[in-house]
Amino acid sequence: MFDVAIIGAGPAGTAAGFDLLAKGLKVLVLDKYEFPRKKACAGGITPKAYHLFRYDISSVIKKECQTIRITPFNKKSFFIKNKNTLCYMTKREDLDLFSLNKIIEKGVDFRVIKKIRSIKETNSSVEIHTDSESFKASYLIGADGANSIVRRLIFSGRFYKKQFAIEADVKMERPDMFQMEFDFSKSKNCYYWIFPKDDHVNIGVYCVDSKVRLTKQLLFDYAKARLHSSNLEAIKGYPLCTGGFHYQRDSKRIFLAGDAAGLTERLLGEGIYFAVKSGQLVARSIIESEKHAVLVQMLYLKKLKSIQADLRFYDLVSKWFYKFPRVSLKLLSFPFVRNRFVNGYADGKTITQIIFGKPYSKKKL
Ligand SMILES: Cc1cc2nc3c(=O)[nH]c(=O)nc-3n(C[C@H](O)[C@H](O)[C@H](O)COP(=O)(O)OP(=O)(O)OC[C@H]3O[C@@H](n4cnc5c(N)ncnc54)[C@H](O)[C@@H]3O)c2cc1C
């Protein structure tokens, strides 16, 4: 019997695992893939996410960006710059393998599993049944991403929403010729990105309107127009789960973290920060509860409040932003507004800390 079973070895699962193992708990991590494995993600890590990791991740950083190019619709691009890093670039397969190795060093029991058939919660434990094996633990953390099976098996209501993104790597001789870029000029409710890495450039499209079909062809057209290349590799699309500020009802022994709990922000689709943060929060709740199941649930929901409030605010901002992109980007082009955002981002602040000076509270609106 394990103290905690975690399904999913992405940023949320490994962050939770690391803190639980550091306190001497017996932890099982289950994933459907051997690592390294490809995960659809542009691998942009904001300073606030970078500093959240309990260990130094600099060895998996391919590039640090101090300049971001913004391209509005029908207007000239402008640049936001800072002397400090605005975004760290990684490859998700490298970051996730690195984090998994960190928890393996700490003694995690990591297993690759086949399909999960059922999850059963009793008064004192949780059982996970796959096609071929069963596992038992005092608590279960569902950190299995946007299509979470834990969420599907345990939750009846739909508290979250799905947005979509598609990405590809483009091999380039000189990726350093490109700036990190958010390009809003091509389509309503969507943006394209260009994220330069060490030996390639990652490009993609993120869309807040789930009715828009994101096709490979969009990426080929964009790569041809902007990078003069059709050398696209590892094209992959995947949903991002937002709306996690509605995540509330939970079982006493089963908790969701990261994308499984809808904890990605809707504006630009940043999810790594919220995954790591929620993983750490659920771990801390289990550690602090001293084995009282009701208390874990209470503590976790209480601790989540501040990031949920943040996400609710991102949601409001994104609705305004995608309705009035020109006005919003115009605002960002004014030095006073731009400097406040850029300095705040580089300092590792959340959007609400930048705007309100402290974490967002509902009373502010
Ligand atoms: C195209 C794209 C680009 C993105 N770019 C960025 C970016 O640049 N920066 C950023 O901050 N965020 C980005 N995101 C969002 C970010 O990828 C996610 O928010 C983040 O990965 C969530 O972490 P997680 O640990 O919750 O889930 P995941 O990273 O999805 O990890 C879940 C893990 O669970 C495993 N799993 C899933 N189902 C099962 C199952 N049934 N059984 C066992 N294991 C299972 C998976 O194999 C995986 O290892 C992007 C998303 C997409 C789709």
The ligand as a Tripos MOL2 file, in Angstrom:
@<TRIPOS>MOLECULE
LIG
   53    58     1     0     0
SMALL
NO_CHARGES

@<TRIPOS>ATOM
      1 C1          0.4330   22.7940  -28.2640 C.3       1 LIG1
      2 C2          0.5660   23.2560  -26.8130 C.ar      1 LIG1
      3 C3          1.5270   24.2010  -26.4760 C.ar      1 LIG1
      4 C4          1.6740   24.5880  -25.1300 C.ar      1 LIG1
      5 N1          2.6700   25.4920  -24.8220 N.ar      1 LIG1
      6 C5          2.8550   25.8460  -23.5170 C.ar      1 LIG1
      7 C6          3.9330   26.7180  -23.1630 C.ar      1 LIG1
      8 O1          4.7540   27.1360  -24.0090 O.2       1 LIG1
      9 N2          4.0580   27.0680  -21.8500 N.ar      1 LIG1
     10 C7          3.1920   26.6150  -20.8880 C.ar      1 LIG1
     11 O2          3.3400   26.9940  -19.7160 O.2       1 LIG1
     12 N3          2.1660   25.7850  -21.2110 N.ar      1 LIG1
     13 C8          1.9980   25.3790  -22.4850 C.ar      1 LIG1
     14 N4          0.9890   24.4960  -22.8070 N.ar      1 LIG1
     15 C9          0.1700   23.9470  -21.7150 C.3       1 LIG1
     16 C10         0.9630   22.8680  -20.9750 C.3       1 LIG1
     17 O3          1.4990   21.9380  -21.8940 O.3       1 LIG1
     18 C11         0.0750   22.1110  -19.9640 C.3       1 LIG1
     19 O4         -0.6680   23.0400  -19.2490 O.3       1 LIG1
     20 C12         0.9130   21.2900  -19.0200 C.3       1 LIG1
     21 O5          1.6190   20.2860  -19.7110 O.3       1 LIG1
     22 C13         0.0380   20.6510  -17.9360 C.3       1 LIG1
     23 O6          0.8240   19.8040  -17.1470 O.3       1 LIG1
     24 P1          0.1600   18.5220  -16.4280 P.3       1 LIG1
     25 O7          1.2420   17.9070  -15.6210 O.co2     1 LIG1
     26 O8         -1.0830   18.9380  -15.7700 O.co2     1 LIG1
     27 O9         -0.2660   17.5560  -17.6160 O.3       1 LIG1
     28 P2          0.5990   16.9200  -18.8030 P.3       1 LIG1
     29 O10         1.8240   17.6740  -19.0310 O.co2     1 LIG1
     30 O11        -0.3610   16.7280  -19.9140 O.co2     1 LIG1
     31 O12         1.0300   15.4970  -18.2220 O.3       1 LIG1
     32 C14         0.0860   14.4760  -18.0390 C.3       1 LIG1
     33 C15         0.8030   13.1540  -17.9690 C.3       1 LIG1
     34 O13        -0.1910   12.1480  -17.7050 O.3       1 LIG1
     35 C16         0.0100   11.0450  -18.5600 C.3       1 LIG1
     36 N5         -1.3050   10.4340  -18.8110 N.ar      1 LIG1
     37 C17        -2.3390   10.9370  -19.4900 C.ar      1 LIG1
     38 N6         -3.3760   10.0750  -19.4950 N.ar      1 LIG1
     39 C18        -2.9810    8.9940  -18.7890 C.ar      1 LIG1
     40 C19        -3.5860    7.7550  -18.4660 C.ar      1 LIG1
     41 N7         -4.8230    7.4590  -18.8670 N.pl3     1 LIG1
     42 N8         -2.8900    6.8580  -17.7390 N.ar      1 LIG1
     43 C20        -1.6280    7.1390  -17.3300 C.ar      1 LIG1
     44 N9         -0.9850    8.3000  -17.6230 N.ar      1 LIG1
     45 C21        -1.6490    9.2120  -18.3460 C.ar      1 LIG1
     46 C22         0.6200   11.6390  -19.8330 C.3       1 LIG1
     47 O14         1.3580   10.6550  -20.5370 O.3       1 LIG1
     48 C23         1.5040   12.7440  -19.2540 C.3       1 LIG1
     49 O15         2.8020   12.2930  -18.9900 O.3       1 LIG1
     50 C24         0.8210   24.0700  -24.1170 C.ar      1 LIG1
     51 C25        -0.1530   23.1260  -24.4780 C.ar      1 LIG1
     52 C26        -0.2760   22.7120  -25.8000 C.ar      1 LIG1
     53 C27        -1.3210   21.6900  -26.1480 C.3       1 LIG1
@<TRIPOS>BOND
     1     1     2 1
     2     2     3 ar
     3     2    52 ar
     4     3     4 ar
     5     4     5 ar
     6     4    50 ar
     7     5     6 ar
     8     6     7 ar
     9     6    13 1
    10     7     8 2
    11     7     9 ar
    12     9    10 ar
    13    10    11 2
    14    10    12 ar
    15    12    13 ar
    16    13    14 ar
    17    14    15 1
    18    14    50 ar
    19    15    16 1
    20    16    17 1
    21    16    18 1
    22    18    19 1
    23    18    20 1
    24    20    21 1
    25    20    22 1
    26    22    23 1
    27    23    24 1
    28    24    25 2
    29    24    26 1
    30    24    27 1
    31    27    28 1
    32    28    29 2
    33    28    30 1
    34    28    31 1
    35    31    32 1
    36    32    33 1
    37    33    34 1
    38    33    48 1
    39    34    35 1
    40    35    36 1
    41    35    46 1
    42    36    37 ar
    43    36    45 ar
    44    37    38 ar
    45    38    39 ar
    46    39    40 ar
    47    39    45 ar
    48    40    41 1
    49    40    42 ar
    50    42    43 ar
    51    43    44 ar
    52    44    45 ar
    53    46    47 1
    54    46    48 1
    55    48    49 1
    56    50    51 ar
    57    51    52 ar
    58    52    53 1
@<TRIPOS>SUBSTRUCTURE
     1 LIG1         1 GROUP 0 **** ****
